[in-house]
Amino acid sequence: MNKIVIVDDEPQVISYESSLFDDLEEITIYKSRPKNSRDLIDRLKEAHTVVVTKANTIVNNNIIENLPNLKHIAVFGPALDHIDLNSAKRNNIIVTSIPNILTNAVAEHAISLMMSLNKKIPELDRRIRSNEWPSIETELLEGKTLGVIGTGAIGEKVARIGFNLGMKIIISPVIRIDKIRTLSFQEFSKVSDLNYLLQNSDIITIHTRIVDNNKYLLDKPEISLMKNNSLLINTARGKLVNEEVLYNAIISGKIGGAALDVFETEPIPEENKLRELHNVILTSHNAGNATGVVQQSIKKLIENIKNNL
């Protein structure tokens, strides 16, 4: 019998009461995250299929080489940057994901964060609850420049929404795209390198995967290039941004604020200083958690599992 292990479902995103699970017999469910690599290996030592629900559960070469029974890595989501695909291929392990399922949900969340931050909605709400009646001047989005880092389905969706709001759009691919896709983006945006985008955008939103696990996409040199009083939105990966550098840029007044759905460590630790700032919006990696989307994702996940048993 092929054993299936759901290795890291905390906080829980999969509904196990679903009748879709009825045909799957030997399933082990961990409603906690692995403490370390050793714990991850111990959980999977008899597994034929591992279901990975969290982007910060790293299945690297060391993990894979220590799991001789593993035949299938089923990722509950679209991105695969936390899976060593080369190692999986060498070890004849199939890797499946759920592409494009979260596009609309994450794009809407990014736009919602952008609007809330720009219009200072959380600050207005907090001050009213403190018996104030504040009057705060805010900026129009129309005419502002939106910089979109990443040219996948989510980045394109966000860029097109921004364009329809009357914003000027700059797109930086990060990962090289072909000429045809470049031409399609040029119909409504300027395609540029990252430095140009950072220097010329009023609001920057990140929609790319991790390319180099040992390097931040936005570290001190990159954040120093951002326009004064610009805003940063991240719904992609927490480890793309150096949070300490971001914090210092905000408290110094270099940039105007940030809205984050992802963090270097999740759940976000109590001591994370970003929690203290009034011009930072924090959400709990919740961008993809939309009605209907999770159920569709579960259905596709189980289809992937059954097809590879």
C-alpha positions, -999 to +999 in steps of 0.1 A: +000+000+000+013+034-010+016+058+020+006+094+017+019+120+042+006+155+045+036+169+063+030+205+074-006+215+075-003+243+102-022+265+101-047+241+086-056+248+050-070+214+039-105+202+049-101+165+057-139+161+060-142+164+022-156+133+005-128+137-020-105+119+004-127+088+007-108+068-020-074+074-004-066+049+023-033+052+041-029+089+049-009+104+078-016+140+086+007+163+105-010+195+117+023+210+127+053+222+108+086+201+109+110+215+134+140+209+112+153+187+084+157+157+106+121+160+117+110+163+081+129+132+071+115+112+101+079+122+091+085+110+055+107+079+059+079+055+048+061+079+024+054+072-012+037+106-016+044+137+004+019+166+003+037+200+010+012+227+020+037+255+031+062+274+010+087+274+038+089+236+040+121+232+020+125+198+003+161+200-007+186+175-020+195+163+015+159+155+023+153+138-010+185+116-008+174+104+026+139+092+014+144+061-008+107+053-008+095+087-020+080+087-055+058+118-056+060+153-041+026+169-044+027+207-037-005+223-025-002+255-045+014+268-077+050+276-068+079+251-067+108+272-056+110+253-022+115+220-040+148+208-054+135+199-089+169+187-101+173+164-072+138+151-077+145+144-113+178+125-105+159+104-080+130+097-104+105+115-082+075+131-098+067+167-087+032+181-091+016+215-083-016+234-088-007+261-114-027+293-118-053+283-092-045+313-069-040+340-096-072+360-090-072+356-052-036+368-048-039+396-073-070+409-056-052+407-022-022+426-035-044+454-049-064+455-017-032+459+003-020+486-020-053+506-017-055+502+021-019+513+026-022+542+001-055+554+016-042+549+052-073+529+060-059+509+089-046+541+105-080+558+101-097+528+116-074+526+146-077+563+154-114+563+152-115+534+177-093+556+199-121+582+200-104+605+174-120+618+142-089+623+120-086+641+087-056+626+068-047+637+032-040+607+010-027+602-025-047+593-057-035+561-074-044+575-108-012+589-124+011+571-100+036+545-112+031+509-102+062+487-104+054+450-108+083+426-101+075+394-118+058+385-151+038+354-142+001+351-142-003+370-109+021+398-119+003+403-152-031+404-135-020+430-109-004+451-137-035+451-158-057+460-128-033+489-120-034+500-156-072+501-155-070+522-124-051+548-144-017+540-131+015+539-152+030+504-152+067+493-151+073+456-152+106+438-144+107+401-154+135+390-129+132+356-147+139+360-185+108+360-207+105+355-244+100+382-271+063+375-276+055+379-239+076+410-237+057+425-266+023+417-249+035+436-218+047+465-238+011+471-249+003+487-215+036+489-196+073+496-198+094+465-194+127+473-176+154+460-154+149+459-116+170+490-108+150+512-132+118+499-117+130+506-081+141+541-090+109+551-108+080+534-090+057+550-065+044+516-054+062+483-059+045+449-057+064+416-058+051+386-077+081+364-084+096+332-070+129+328-052+157+325-077+187+324-053+181+310-018+212+327-005+203+362-016+175+387-010+159+401-041+154+434-022+183+440+002+200+473+013+213+483-021+180+477-038+158+493-011+181+524-011+172+528-048+135+531-041+118+565-044+114+585-012+080+578+003+073+549-020+053+519-008+062+482-009+037+453-013+048+416-009+024+387-014+051+364-030+078+351-007+090+365+026+126+357+019+127+379-011+129+410+012+154+417+040+129+426+068+155+444+089+166+466+060+129+473+052+122+482+089+151+507+089+140+522+056+105+528+070+115+542+104+141+565+088+114+579+064+131+566+033+100+548+022+064+555+032+053+520+043+048+484+034+020+458+032+031+422+037+013+389+034+045+368+036+075+369+060+110+356+065+097+334+094+061+323+096+041+326+117+056+361+122+075+361+156+063+384+184+097+402+184+094+412+147+097+449+148+075+455+118+046+447+140+052+480+158+048+503+128+015+521+121+024+524+084+028+487+079-001+463+071+004+427+080-017+397+069-011+361+077-001+345+043-038+346+036-038+360+000-049+327-016-075+319+010-106+327-011-140+310-011-141+282-036-103+284-044-093+261-015-119+235-025-108+236-061-072+232-049-081+202-028-098+186-058-067+191-080-044+179-053-062+146-049-063+142-087-025+147-087-021+121-059-044+095-076-027+099-109+007+091-094+001+063-070 
